């Protein structure tokens, strides 16, 4: 991307945070003639009014462009230059958020007013202008919400001022969303489009886009009137606020816990990597600046790269118990207690479902999923039956192993992970610490990009310095197809407990769309950001990843691939947009399988100091340990999914008895409410999809490439433009079965 564009975008967000986005929309609507004559005239009047004071665009100097207003700042770019898909993340100031977003909202409301007056029941008359409105708002709001917190999967630079600013304007943003979803003129126009003469000429993808919009109108309350609509809208506002409060409470409770250890005996058993990370964390605390891995002190937090090594390796049982209890009871007491938030959220979700005519919130959730409630419950019960005997055997084995080494009594929760790791080391002679030196992040990225080329035919190149970033650790990459730019993505790999939420996620910066094409392109290229929380570099060593962190990176790249490699040109259904939530995890979980493929591992698994490839015996031990305690892990996920459905079907608040719920962000501050089953539903799809490569022969390079291209041209390419069960059938030639999932988890005999 041209450096001049980036600098101008930095100035834009630094001064006014995209205040003129809706005015740029007006220019596009007038220039592209996508609305009726009367509406163009009205918009033209507003445009002339807003452009009363003009100055040249600072980027193109007005050459061949509409001269652009400099009402707020004299360095605001014109519409074309403003359409650069790369936000100035490093220039966002909290004081710009409220006035900037309010200006965007005001102009979007004005644009919607004009659109509703001149609607034509055609694709270009309603769908295109609606995408303009939605896209501009999404990009302005997405920039600040990525830094602060959109919901669970956000917040990479959280701070009190930015949090306060976003929370102040969030109700106003929700109000615009409600207005869009409840617009009677828009809904009537979409219905007329479906019933009108143009319907027959629309593509399958366009028809599905219209059907999805009609569905979302209904789920958004368009059919409600009077007091029912007012109540629905009040519920939506309160649910939005509750979700934000839940998320903030979890983040603040996580940040609040710190355990400084000064006695070397208390950290016995912890590997050098964990001690180095803990010493590095302690060095940032007043009075501990001289901390070293050998002498301490050591600081432990509830951030996963700090927490998990303690639970896995610390011989100090009291330390394990302290961290376990702190983690499992996060945000469950005092000012940060999420118990009332949970109870109110469940109550409001039940009421919302009733207003829309559903017997439960779970049934409402399934209205936008592949699965029905009955199908989801049936799958979970099938997996529970398959996994429970294996899980019970797992626990017996760990208990017996611990007893054989002097442990007395029943294992407590804070003992199981520790002793399970000891059993794994004894049984398979393998540990994360033995593998870490072979998984340096630069090498893993190189191997991941080789795999993307092998399967999907794309090349990925570093493009650092070509886009503004929000932290020095953030990388920027360009994806190319046949030598031409196809997409871009950011990677924020490391844990930063003071400002960044835990977990890992992918989200879009902007989606592919023909409406916003520039510079000779047929579409605007998609841009994604991938965020992980893996072990950061320590000293002069690169980030040495655990194998699970490698899997997580591959997982998020699977999500990003569906966003970036879409072939849909209509923005409303490109990439992950329009994909049912229980199918979204298909590409991500599919990519995890390749971490066990020998050729893929050979592309990155080499010792960071010697360059030695992962030895064959170590690889075989890794394969053998793949299904270790798979029954326990499966049963754990099934439990979470059934608990989620139970809460949203029977409405039995359990936070007082199960304080784990106070930190269950997936269902109370994320997109997985009555949808956590989606992980297992999509895992059925992903396992069956990977089985296609096994059937073709993983050692047959030509077959792997052919199958990979077929996967890219169906699962990744079609996005929301085709129903997911049809997309899967396009790739696999049949509907999915659970067989591959059970086989991959060594649960076939148990089933």
Phi, psi and omega per residue, in radians:
X1 nan 2.444 -3.107
X2 -1.027 2.340 -3.130
X3 -1.066 -0.559 -3.130
X4 -1.123 -0.677 3.099
X5 -1.084 -0.770 -3.101
X6 -1.094 -0.787 -3.140
X7 -1.081 -0.705 3.126
X8 -1.141 -0.705 3.111
X9 -1.105 -0.642 3.082
X10 -1.038 -0.777 -3.131
X11 -1.137 -0.655 -3.131
X12 -1.035 -0.971 -3.072
X13 -1.218 -0.516 3.123
X14 -1.175 -0.584 -3.088
X15 -1.591 -0.729 -2.984
X16 -2.580 0.086 3.112
X17 0.852 1.089 3.009
X18 1.051 0.696 -3.081
X19 -1.052 -0.436 -3.008
X20 -1.727 0.175 -3.114
X21 -0.896 -0.853 -3.112
X22 -1.142 -0.554 3.087
X23 -1.140 -0.640 3.055
X24 -1.093 -0.616 3.051
X25 -1.028 -0.758 -3.135
X26 -1.050 -0.731 3.116
X27 -1.022 -0.802 -3.113
X28 -1.106 -0.765 -3.114
X29 -1.071 -0.722 3.139
X30 -1.212 -0.818 -3.061
X31 -1.172 -0.689 -3.061
X32 -1.489 -0.149 3.105
X33 0.946 0.790 -3.103
X34 -1.607 0.056 3.075
X35 -2.254 3.019 -3.065
X36 -1.179 2.918 -3.063
X37 -1.062 -0.792 -3.115
X38 -1.085 -0.728 -3.137
X39 -1.184 -0.641 3.101
X40 -1.097 -0.694 3.131
X41 -1.121 -0.753 3.138
X42 -1.121 -0.776 3.120
X43 -1.146 -0.630 3.111
X44 -1.062 -0.693 3.100
X45 -1.076 -0.810 3.129
X46 -1.099 -0.666 -3.126
X47 -1.144 -0.797 3.116
X48 -1.047 -0.695 3.139
X49 -1.097 -0.787 -3.080
X50 -1.293 -0.339 -3.139
X51 -1.768 0.341 -3.066
X52 -0.995 -0.668 3.064
X53 -1.839 2.049 -3.054
X54 -2.093 2.708 3.016
X55 -2.675 2.753 -3.096
X56 -1.136 2.616 3.004
X57 -1.079 2.324 -3.090
X58 -1.224 -0.246 -3.111
X59 -1.636 -1.020 -3.095
X60 -1.627 -0.046 3.125
X61 1.053 0.403 3.080
X62 1.438 0.057 -3.094
X63 -1.193 1.984 3.109
X64 1.219 0.283 -3.055
X65 -2.159 2.802 2.950
X66 -1.176 2.327 3.074
X67 -1.196 2.520 -2.875
X68 -2.092 2.540 -3.079
X69 -1.178 2.482 3.052
X70 -2.114 0.807 -3.012
X71 -1.173 -0.712 -3.109
X72 -1.668 -0.667 -3.117
X73 -2.659 2.424 -3.017
X74 -1.406 0.151 3.138
X75 -2.141 0.522 3.106
X76 -1.476 2.263 -3.091
X77 -1.258 2.907 3.069
X78 -1.366 3.013 -3.063
X79 -0.958 -0.770 -3.101
X80 -1.092 -0.830 -3.113
X81 -1.202 -0.562 3.118
X82 -1.165 -0.390 -3.110
X83 -1.316 0.037 3.028
X84 -0.933 2.266 -3.025
X85 -1.395 0.088 -3.030
X86 -1.861 1.798 -3.120
X87 -1.145 2.683 3.083
X88 -1.506 1.238 -3.068
X89 -0.988 -0.624 -3.048
X90 -1.338 -0.114 -3.074
X91 -1.924 0.019 -3.118
X92 -1.248 2.185 3.090
X93 -1.974 2.412 -3.128
X94 -0.938 -0.635 -3.095
X95 -1.215 -0.278 3.106
X96 -1.486 -0.331 -2.946
X97 -1.134 -0.935 -3.046
X98 -1.092 -0.944 3.129
X99 -1.130 -0.632 -3.122
X100 -1.159 -0.859 -3.135
X101 -1.146 -0.668 3.121
X102 -1.107 -0.645 3.096
X103 -1.153 -0.737 3.082
X104 -1.045 -0.831 -3.118
X105 -1.072 -0.764 -3.128
X106 -1.052 -0.761 -3.114
X107 -1.272 -0.538 3.071
X108 -1.201 -0.692 3.052
X109 -1.057 -0.734 3.130
X110 -1.129 -0.717 3.117
X111 -1.129 -0.670 3.112
X112 -1.181 -0.662 3.051
X113 -0.949 -0.861 -3.100
X114 -1.173 -0.679 3.132
X115 -1.093 -0.757 -3.111
X116 -1.138 -0.484 -3.128
X117 -1.304 -0.510 -3.014
X118 -2.153 0.630 -3.068
X119 -1.168 2.404 2.986
X120 -2.111 2.266 -3.068
X121 -1.322 1.010 3.100
X122 -2.263 2.893 3.124
X123 -1.028 -0.866 -3.112
X124 -1.255 -0.333 -3.104
X125 -1.490 -0.438 -3.130
X126 -2.254 -0.735 -3.036
X127 -1.246 -0.830 -3.136
X128 -1.052 -0.890 3.139
X129 -1.142 -0.544 3.086
X130 -1.146 -0.667 3.097
X131 -1.120 -0.657 3.078
X132 -0.998 -0.866 -3.102
X133 -1.098 -0.844 -3.090
X134 -1.131 -0.694 -3.072
X135 -1.173 -0.776 -3.114
X136 -1.098 -0.721 3.139
X137 -1.194 -0.734 -3.110
X138 -1.073 -0.684 -3.093
X139 -1.281 -0.709 3.115
X140 -1.162 -0.834 -3.128
X141 -1.219 -0.660 -3.095
X142 -1.091 -0.567 -3.124
X143 -1.097 -0.890 -3.101
X144 -1.333 -0.590 -3.116
X145 -1.244 -0.497 3.036
X146 -1.101 -0.713 -3.132
X147 -1.279 -0.650 -3.093
X148 -1.643 -1.310 3.111
X149 3.054 1.944 3.031
X150 -1.334 -0.847 2.960
X151 -2.796 -2.322 -3.090
X152 -1.059 -0.837 -2.971
X153 -1.584 1.172 3.076
X154 -2.873 -2.920 3.126
X155 1.318 1.492 3.069
X156 -1.919 -0.137 -3.136
X157 -2.610 0.910 -3.076
X158 -1.184 2.405 3.004
X159 -2.694 2.756 -3.027
X160 -1.004 -0.717 -3.089
X161 -1.169 -0.757 3.133
X162 -1.191 -0.688 3.103
X163 -1.052 -0.817 -3.125
X164 -1.090 -0.708 -3.117
X165 -1.143 -0.796 -3.126
X166 -1.133 -0.730 -3.133
X167 -1.144 -0.521 3.134
X168 -1.158 -0.693 -3.072
X169 -1.707 -0.089 -3.118
X170 -1.029 -0.762 3.108
X171 -1.044 -0.594 3.132
X172 -1.230 -0.614 3.074
X173 -1.186 -0.728 3.090
X174 -1.070 -0.662 3.135
X175 -1.058 -0.727 3.092
X176 -1.132 -0.735 3.116
X177 -1.053 -0.736 3.112
X178 -1.131 -0.693 3.127
X179 -1.097 -0.736 3.125
X180 -1.096 -0.776 -3.066
X181 -1.305 -0.304 -3.102
X182 -1.984 0.270 3.141
X183 -1.251 1.933 3.119
X184 -1.095 -0.740 3.103
X185 -1.062 -0.742 3.124
X186 -1.133 -0.783 -3.135
X187 -1.060 -0.781 3.124
X188 -1.100 -0.672 3.137
X189 -1.168 -0.702 3.099
X190 -1.129 -0.715 3.094
X191 -1.116 -0.704 3.120
X192 -1.150 -0.626 3.087
X193 -1.100 -0.757 -3.138
X194 -1.163 -0.576 -3.115
X195 -1.603 -0.057 -3.008
X196 -1.676 -3.123 -3.042
X197 -1.195 -0.449 -3.087
X198 -1.291 -0.347 -3.057
X199 -0.961 -0.731 -3.082
X200 -1.119 -0.444 -3.098
X201 -1.616 -0.108 3.125
X202 -1.326 2.609 3.088
X203 -1.267 2.920 3.080
X204 -1.004 -0.737 -3.124
X205 -1.128 -0.724 3.125
X206 -1.144 -0.703 3.105
X207 -1.094 -0.731 3.134
X208 -1.139 -0.650 3.101
X209 -1.049 -0.742 3.120
X210 -1.143 -0.771 3.132
X211 -1.071 -0.713 3.118
X212 -1.138 -0.674 3.096
X213 -1.130 -0.743 3.115
X214 -1.087 -0.737 3.089
X215 -1.046 -0.793 -3.093
X216 -1.215 -0.525 3.014
X217 -1.039 -0.833 -3.109
X218 -1.119 -0.820 3.138
X219 -1.190 -0.343 3.109
X220 -1.546 0.028 3.031
X221 1.651 0.333 -3.081
X222 -1.120 -0.473 -3.105
X223 -1.466 -0.133 -3.128
X224 -1.415 2.625 -3.134
X225 -2.367 2.755 2.987
X226 0.969 -2.268 -3.074
X227 -1.096 -0.605 3.137
X228 -1.105 -0.750 3.121
X229 -1.166 -0.736 3.128
X230 -1.051 -0.734 -3.141
X231 -1.169 -0.738 3.108
X232 -1.006 -0.806 -3.112
X233 -1.156 -0.653 3.089
X234 -1.123 -0.684 3.100
X235 -1.093 -0.786 -3.135
X236 -1.065 -0.723 3.116
X237 -1.121 -0.776 -3.112
X238 -1.194 -0.690 3.099
X239 -1.079 -0.685 3.098
X240 -1.081 -0.774 3.132
X241 -1.158 -0.689 3.127
X242 -1.143 -0.699 3.107
X243 -1.065 -0.768 3.115
X244 -1.117 -0.735 -3.140
X245 -1.124 -0.755 3.117
X246 -1.009 -0.858 -3.103
X247 -1.080 -0.782 3.126
X248 -1.112 -0.697 3.129
X249 -1.092 -0.727 3.125
X250 -1.137 -0.784 3.135
X251 -1.081 -0.796 -3.103
X252 -1.184 -0.675 3.111
X253 -1.163 -0.657 3.105
X254 -1.133 -0.775 -3.122
X255 -1.195 -0.477 -3.034
X256 -1.262 -0.444 -3.069
X257 -1.500 2.172 3.034
X258 -2.475 2.332 3.129
X259 -2.177 1.883 3.139
X260 -1.629 2.176 -3.122
X261 -1.963 2.271 3.139
X262 -1.971 -0.293 -3.092
X263 -1.633 2.109 -3.115
X264 -1.018 -0.546 -3.120
X265 -1.155 -0.479 -3.103
X266 -1.272 -0.297 -3.119
X267 -1.919 0.345 3.117
X268 -1.013 2.418 3.117
X269 1.654 -0.378 -3.133
X270 -1.240 2.362 -3.110
X271 -1.248 2.839 -3.128
X272 -0.970 -0.642 -3.118
X273 -1.117 -0.686 3.131
X274 -1.219 -0.704 3.111
X275 -1.146 -0.674 3.124
X276 -1.134 -0.751 3.114
X277 -1.134 -0.704 -3.138
X278 -1.192 -0.651 3.096
X279 -1.193 -0.686 3.110
X280 -1.111 -0.674 3.083
X281 -1.157 -0.713 -3.137
X282 -1.139 -0.583 -3.111
X283 -1.098 -0.328 3.095
X284 -1.508 -0.030 -3.137
X285 -1.709 2.474 3.103
X286 -0.995 2.302 3.125
X287 1.555 -0.156 -3.125
X288 -2.118 0.389 -3.042
X289 -1.055 -0.438 -3.084
X290 -1.634 0.282 -3.093
X291 -1.022 2.463 3.077
X292 -2.296 2.726 3.117
X293 -1.062 -0.533 -3.067
X294 -1.440 -0.677 -3.019
X295 -1.926 -0.203 -3.130
X296 1.355 -2.876 -0.083
X297 -1.200 2.984 -3.076
X298 -2.198 2.312 -3.117
X299 -1.920 2.225 3.127
X300 -2.044 2.462 -3.138
X301 -2.265 -3.094 3.085
X302 -1.581 0.064 3.022
X303 -1.142 2.364 -2.923
X304 -0.971 -0.791 3.132
X305 -1.079 -0.334 3.067
X306 -1.624 -0.746 -3.052
X307 -1.213 -0.838 -2.968
X308 -1.136 -0.713 3.093
X309 -1.041 -0.582 3.096
X310 -1.136 -0.828 -3.124
X311 -1.145 -0.463 -3.056
X312 -1.594 -0.590 -2.940
X313 -2.160 -0.363 -3.022
X314 -1.182 2.154 3.079
X315 -1.296 -0.331 -3.139
X316 -1.295 1.723 -3.073
X317 -1.103 -0.636 -3.138
X318 -1.121 -0.662 3.104
X319 -1.160 -0.718 3.097
X320 -1.067 -0.789 -3.129
X321 -1.088 -0.739 -3.120
X322 -1.063 -0.814 -3.124
X323 -1.227 -0.670 3.124
X324 -1.070 -0.854 -3.117
X325 -1.110 -0.687 3.115
X326 -1.113 -0.669 -3.103
X327 -1.276 -0.788 -3.042
X328 -1.295 -0.311 -3.130
X329 -1.928 0.309 3.114
X330 -0.953 2.439 3.045
X331 0.963 0.704 -3.129
X332 -2.176 0.230 3.127
X333 -2.712 2.761 3.045
X334 1.179 -2.633 -3.072
X335 -1.160 -0.375 -3.103
X336 -1.744 0.235 -3.080
X337 -1.155 2.116 3.133
X338 -1.568 0.008 -3.114
X339 -0.987 -0.904 3.115
X340 -1.150 -0.506 3.094
X341 -1.122 -0.756 3.137
X342 -1.103 -0.854 -3.080
X343 -1.093 -0.724 3.127
X344 -1.200 -0.681 3.127
X345 -1.074 -0.814 3.139
X346 -1.107 -0.700 3.124
X347 -1.085 -0.793 -3.106
X348 -1.219 -0.646 3.108
X349 -1.124 -0.691 3.100
X350 -1.114 -0.748 3.136
X351 -1.142 -0.713 3.108
X352 -1.048 -0.797 3.134
X353 -1.052 -0.733 3.140
X354 -1.104 -0.705 3.118
X355 -1.060 -0.573 -3.130
X356 -1.570 0.027 3.052
X357 1.593 0.332 -3.139
X358 -1.846 2.587 -3.108
X359 -1.260 -0.430 -3.138
X360 -2.706 2.877 3.092
X361 -1.183 -0.531 3.103
X362 -1.070 -0.722 3.116
X363 -1.174 -0.650 3.060
X364 -1.073 -0.761 3.134
X365 -1.044 -0.682 -3.087
X366 -1.235 -0.239 3.128
X367 -1.121 -0.343 3.124
X368 -2.069 0.445 3.129
X369 -2.054 2.894 2.982
X370 -1.148 -0.814 -3.001
X371 -1.472 2.684 2.888
X372 -1.532 2.930 3.120
X373 -1.046 -0.752 3.134
X374 -1.102 -0.704 3.130
X375 -1.165 -0.688 3.117
X376 -1.125 -0.796 3.139
X377 -1.129 -0.667 -3.141
X378 -1.123 -0.738 3.114
X379 -1.102 -0.779 -3.121
X380 -1.109 -0.682 3.105
X381 -1.172 -0.650 3.088
X382 -1.105 -0.751 3.138
X383 -1.225 -0.618 3.101
X384 -1.120 -0.758 3.123
X385 -1.094 -0.638 -3.139
X386 -1.280 -0.632 -2.992
X387 -1.567 -0.473 -2.977
X388 -1.085 -0.823 3.116
X389 -1.035 -0.693 3.127
X390 -1.164 -0.684 3.141
X391 -1.156 -0.705 3.104
X392 -1.120 -0.683 3.085
X393 -1.146 -0.671 3.090
X394 -0.991 -0.846 -3.085
X395 -1.142 -0.712 3.098
X396 -1.060 -0.736 -3.122
X397 -1.113 -0.755 -3.131
X398 -1.175 -0.731 3.127
X399 -1.070 -0.777 -3.141
X400 -1.146 -0.703 3.138
X401 -1.108 -0.776 3.136
X402 -1.111 -0.738 3.134
X403 -1.088 -0.653 3.123
X404 -1.169 -0.250 3.124
X405 -2.001 0.421 2.949
X406 1.700 -0.010 3.132
X407 -1.320 2.345 -3.115
X408 -1.957 2.438 3.110
X409 1.562 -3.087 3.126
X410 -1.389 2.569 3.095
X411 -1.191 2.327 3.006
X412 -1.542 2.976 -3.120
X413 -0.989 -0.661 -3.096
X414 -1.407 0.012 3.078
X415 -1.739 -0.513 -2.952
X416 -1.071 -0.856 -3.102
X417 -1.096 -0.716 3.140
X418 -1.065 -0.897 -3.082
X419 -1.301 -0.514 3.060
X420 -1.113 -0.638 3.101
X421 -1.199 -0.657 3.104
X422 -1.131 -0.701 3.116
X423 -1.146 -0.716 3.114
X424 -1.058 -0.768 3.122
X425 -1.110 -0.675 -3.133
X426 -1.235 -0.694 -3.043
X427 -1.382 -0.667 -3.031
X428 -2.036 -0.073 -3.124
X429 0.924 0.855 -3.120
X430 -2.551 2.576 3.095
X431 -2.626 2.799 3.090
X432 -1.029 -0.643 -3.089
X433 -1.195 -0.550 3.076
X434 -1.224 -0.540 -3.096
X435 -1.493 -0.515 -3.028
X436 -0.831 -0.829 -3.077
X437 -1.044 -0.318 -3.128
X438 -1.582 -0.069 -3.052
X439 -2.162 1.016 3.014
X440 -1.271 2.375 -3.042
X441 -0.920 -0.809 -3.140
X442 -1.002 -0.664 3.123
X443 -1.233 -0.691 -3.139
X444 -1.111 -0.733 3.096
X445 -1.073 -0.743 3.116
X446 -1.017 -0.776 3.130
X447 -1.191 -0.666 3.100
X448 -1.082 -0.741 -3.126
X449 -1.213 -0.578 3.043
X450 -1.108 -0.716 3.131
X451 -1.128 -0.713 3.105
X452 -1.054 -0.666 3.096
X453 -1.200 -0.710 -3.122
X454 -1.131 -0.759 -3.061
X455 -1.504 -0.772 -2.928
X456 -1.941 -0.112 3.089
X457 1.278 0.455 3.118
X458 -1.985 2.710 3.025
X459 -1.999 2.563 -3.105
X460 -2.182 2.237 -3.072
X461 -2.203 2.520 3.043
X462 -1.106 2.377 3.110
X463 -2.314 0.560 -3.126
X464 -1.007 2.441 -3.126
X465 1.603 -0.152 -3.114
X466 -1.681 0.026 3.137
X467 -2.629 2.548 3.049
X468 -1.123 2.549 -3.141
X469 -2.244 2.866 -3.067
X470 -1.757 -0.102 3.116
X471 -2.789 2.566 -3.113
X472 -1.030 -0.404 3.136
X473 -1.306 -0.289 -3.022
X474 -1.255 2.348 3.074
X475 -1.860 2.780 3.117
X476 -2.321 2.339 -3.046
X477 -2.303 2.640 3.053
X478 -1.932 2.364 3.076
X479 -1.832 2.267 -3.108
X480 -2.174 2.545 3.091
X481 -2.208 2.139 -3.099
X482 0.941 0.652 3.085
X483 1.426 -0.080 -3.101
X484 -1.891 2.547 3.116
X485 -1.004 2.338 3.121
X486 -2.055 -0.587 -3.091
X487 -2.972 3.039 3.074
X488 -2.423 2.716 3.015
X489 -2.660 2.623 3.017
X490 -1.676 2.625 3.010
X491 -2.288 2.085 3.082
X492 -1.982 1.644 -2.861
X493 -1.526 -0.497 -2.852
X494 -1.795 2.708 3.064
X495 -1.206 2.389 3.024
X496 -2.445 1.440 -2.969
X497 -0.994 -0.494 -3.045
X498 -1.259 -0.367 -3.054
X499 -2.447 -0.081 -2.967
X500 -2.186 2.347 3.131
X501 -1.222 2.712 3.103
X502 -1.312 3.042 3.128
X503 1.578 -2.916 3.139
X504 -2.533 2.572 -3.113
X505 -2.776 2.821 2.961
X506 -2.158 2.487 3.053
X507 -2.546 2.852 -3.117
X508 -1.594 2.507 2.936
X509 -1.554 -0.824 2.970
X510 -2.687 2.690 -3.108
X511 -1.763 2.859 3.069
X512 -1.175 2.426 -3.121
X513 -2.855 2.347 3.083
X514 -1.246 -0.438 -3.080
X515 -1.169 -0.444 -3.049
X516 -1.976 0.445 3.133
X517 -1.121 2.543 3.139
X518 -2.483 2.853 2.950
X519 0.908 0.784 3.073
X520 1.396 -0.026 3.107
X521 -1.371 2.670 3.067
X522 -1.446 -0.316 -3.141
X523 -2.498 2.792 2.894
X524 -1.302 2.322 -3.092
X525 -1.335 2.455 3.141
X526 -1.276 2.606 3.088
X527 -2.316 2.362 -3.117
X528 -2.200 2.824 2.860
X529 -2.215 2.360 3.080
X530 -1.900 2.232 -3.091
X531 -2.180 2.206 3.077
X532 -2.154 3.059 3.100
X533 -2.365 0.892 -3.070
X534 -1.484 3.031 -3.126
X535 -1.039 2.160 3.137
X536 -1.325 2.892 3.045
X537 -1.057 2.585 3.089
X538 -2.159 2.153 -3.111
X539 1.087 -2.275 -3.137
X540 -1.686 0.169 3.121
X541 -1.585 2.563 3.033
X542 -1.240 2.988 3.039
X543 -1.115 2.021 3.105
X544 -1.748 1.974 -2.915
X545 -1.575 2.574 2.888
X546 -1.279 2.856 3.131
X547 -1.132 -0.594 3.109
X548 -1.144 -0.621 3.076
X549 -1.160 -0.596 3.047
X550 -1.100 -0.818 3.116
X551 -1.041 -0.702 -3.137
X552 -1.108 -0.733 3.110
X553 -1.077 -0.781 3.097
X554 -1.092 -0.686 3.130
X555 -1.013 -0.909 -3.099
X556 -1.171 -0.556 3.082
X557 -1.171 -0.532 3.053
X558 -1.081 -0.779 3.046
X559 -1.030 -0.848 -3.095
X560 -1.079 -0.612 -3.135
X561 -1.107 -0.705 3.113
X562 -1.147 -0.615 3.098
X563 -1.228 -0.747 -2.967
X564 -1.500 -0.511 -3.034
X565 -1.754 0.267 3.092
X566 -1.065 2.603 3.040
X567 -1.896 0.045 3.104
X568 -1.330 2.344 3.137
X569 -1.734 -0.248 3.102
X570 -1.495 2.084 -2.990
X571 -1.058 -0.494 -3.086
X572 -1.224 -0.291 -3.086
X573 -2.314 0.298 -3.139
X574 -1.503 2.536 3.093
X575 1.152 -2.268 -3.122
X576 -1.498 -0.113 3.131
X577 -1.176 2.294 3.123
X578 1.471 -0.093 3.116
X579 -1.414 2.258 3.135
X580 -1.004 2.486 -2.989
X581 -1.057 -0.571 -3.126
X582 -1.446 0.053 3.002
X583 -1.933 -0.212 -3.067
X584 -1.074 -0.570 -3.084
X585 -1.417 0.011 -3.127
X586 -1.050 -0.995 -3.100
X587 -1.106 -0.598 -3.088
X588 -1.204 -0.843 -3.132
X589 -1.257 -0.500 3.038
X590 -1.039 -0.764 -3.077
X591 -1.157 -0.500 3.141
X592 -1.051 -0.561 -3.111
X593 -1.036 -0.531 -3.064
X594 -1.256 -0.226 3.100
X595 -1.165 -0.318 3.136
X596 -1.752 -0.026 -3.129
X597 -1.398 2.244 -3.042
X598 -1.051 -0.796 -3.115
X599 -1.111 -0.682 3.107
X600 -1.128 -0.793 3.118
X601 -1.068 -0.674 3.123
X602 -1.078 -0.372 3.136
X603 -1.349 -0.208 -3.125
X604 -2.584 -0.352 -3.033
X605 -1.447 1.494 3.087
X606 -2.435 2.579 -3.058
X607 -1.072 2.291 -3.022
X608 -1.168 -0.341 3.139
X609 -1.763 -0.773 -3.036
X610 -1.690 -0.342 -3.073
X611 1.418 0.040 -3.141
X612 -1.109 2.355 3.073
X613 -1.249 2.759 3.102
X614 -0.995 2.058 -3.095
X615 -1.034 2.622 -3.085
X616 -1.073 -0.703 -3.120
X617 -1.157 -0.611 3.096
X618 -1.217 -0.652 3.076
X619 -1.086 -0.767 -3.137
X620 -1.132 -0.640 3.086
X621 -1.177 -0.634 3.070
X622 -1.082 -0.776 3.108
X623 -1.094 -0.755 -3.101
X624 -1.108 -0.591 -3.100
X625 -1.482 -0.018 -3.041
X626 -1.035 -0.699 -3.082
X627 -1.738 0.238 3.097
X628 -1.039 2.151 -3.135
X629 1.027 0.508 3.128
X630 -1.127 -0.535 3.069
X631 -1.087 -0.755 3.132
X632 -1.142 -0.761 -3.114
X633 -1.168 -0.690 3.107
X634 -1.137 -0.792 -3.120
X635 -1.104 -0.623 3.107
X636 -1.079 -0.829 3.139
X637 -1.169 -0.662 3.092
X638 -1.111 -0.696 3.101
X639 -1.051 -0.821 3.122
X640 -1.043 -0.739 -3.094
X641 -1.179 -0.750 3.125
X642 -1.191 -0.664 3.075
X643 -1.048 -0.779 3.118
X644 -1.035 -0.848 -3.137
X645 -1.143 -0.662 3.132
X646 -1.111 -0.771 3.122
X647 -1.057 -0.626 -3.049
X648 -1.715 0.058 3.050
X649 -1.910 -0.833 -3.054
X650 -1.753 -0.206 3.132
X651 0.876 1.205 3.063
X652 -2.099 1.631 -3.134
X653 -0.992 2.277 -3.061
X654 -2.198 0.128 -3.030
X655 -1.056 -0.585 3.140
X656 -1.143 -0.494 -3.120
X657 -1.715 -0.428 -3.062
X658 -2.267 1.582 -3.024
X659 -1.284 -0.169 3.003
X660 -0.965 -0.610 -3.115
X661 -1.037 -0.476 -3.106
X662 -1.174 -0.219 3.067
X663 -2.082 0.199 -3.078
X664 -1.455 1.290 -3.021
X665 -1.120 -0.513 -3.108
X666 -0.935 -0.718 -3.031
X667 -1.782 -0.226 3.138
X668 -1.989 -0.183 3.101
X669 -2.488 0.366 -3.110
X670 -2.439 -2.874 -3.072
X671 -1.653 0.239 -2.994
X672 -1.894 0.317 3.099
X673 -1.116 2.194 -3.024
X674 0.910 0.575 -3.111
X675 -2.544 0.135 -3.135
X676 -1.113 -0.425 3.076
X677 -1.025 -0.335 -3.070
X678 -0.992 -0.556 3.122
X679 -1.055 -0.820 -3.125
X680 -1.297 -0.637 3.096
X681 -1.054 -0.819 -3.137
X682 -1.239 -0.472 3.110
X683 -1.185 -0.556 3.004
X684 -1.045 -0.801 -3.138
X685 -1.130 -0.779 -3.050
X686 -1.216 -0.679 3.111
X687 -1.135 -0.727 3.115
X688 -1.158 -0.650 3.103
X689 -1.127 -0.756 3.122
X690 -1.169 -0.526 3.102
X691 -1.064 -0.444 3.071
X692 -1.087 -0.628 3.101
X693 -1.277 -0.659 3.075
X694 -1.108 -0.724 3.117
X695 -1.115 -0.668 -3.137
X696 -1.269 -0.466 -3.125
X697 1.859 1.862 -3.113
X698 -1.164 -0.317 3.100
X699 -1.592 -0.092 3.135
X700 -1.658 1.702 -3.011
X701 -1.064 -0.712 -3.141
X702 -1.105 -0.708 -3.138
X703 -1.194 -0.677 3.110
X704 -1.093 -0.788 -3.140
X705 -1.137 -0.731 -3.141
X706 -1.128 -0.753 3.133
X707 -1.184 -0.646 3.094
X708 -1.102 -0.723 3.109
X709 -1.152 -0.623 3.125
X710 -1.177 -0.689 3.068
X711 -1.086 -0.772 -3.138
X712 -1.126 -0.651 -3.067
X713 -1.424 -0.097 3.103
X714 -2.079 -1.320 -3.038
X715 -1.049 -0.779 -3.099
X716 -1.438 -0.632 -2.975
X717 -1.382 -0.650 -2.934
X718 -1.411 -0.378 3.064
X719 0.920 -2.381 3.137
X720 -1.493 0.125 -3.082
X721 -1.420 -0.052 3.124
X722 -2.584 2.478 -3.120
X723 -1.008 2.403 -3.006
X724 -1.076 -0.560 3.123
X725 -1.204 -0.522 3.073
X726 -1.320 -0.640 3.088
X727 -1.076 -0.793 3.130
X728 -1.081 -0.728 3.127
X729 -1.126 -0.623 3.068
X730 -1.036 -0.710 -3.108
X731 -1.369 -0.823 -2.958
X732 -1.644 -0.335 -3.108
X733 1.442 0.084 -3.141
X734 -2.878 3.029 3.068
X735 -1.397 2.723 -3.063
X736 -1.250 2.724 3.001
X737 -2.241 2.855 -3.107
X738 -1.476 -0.072 -3.004
X739 -0.999 -0.831 -3.080
X740 -1.122 -0.673 3.131
X741 -1.096 -0.796 3.123
X742 -1.112 -0.698 3.135
X743 -1.153 -0.785 -3.134
X744 -1.097 -0.467 -3.137
X745 -1.738 0.133 3.117
X746 0.986 0.715 -3.133
X747 -1.991 0.229 -3.059
X748 -1.125 -0.817 -3.103
X749 -1.169 -0.578 3.140
X750 -1.190 -0.526 -3.119
X751 -1.272 nan nan
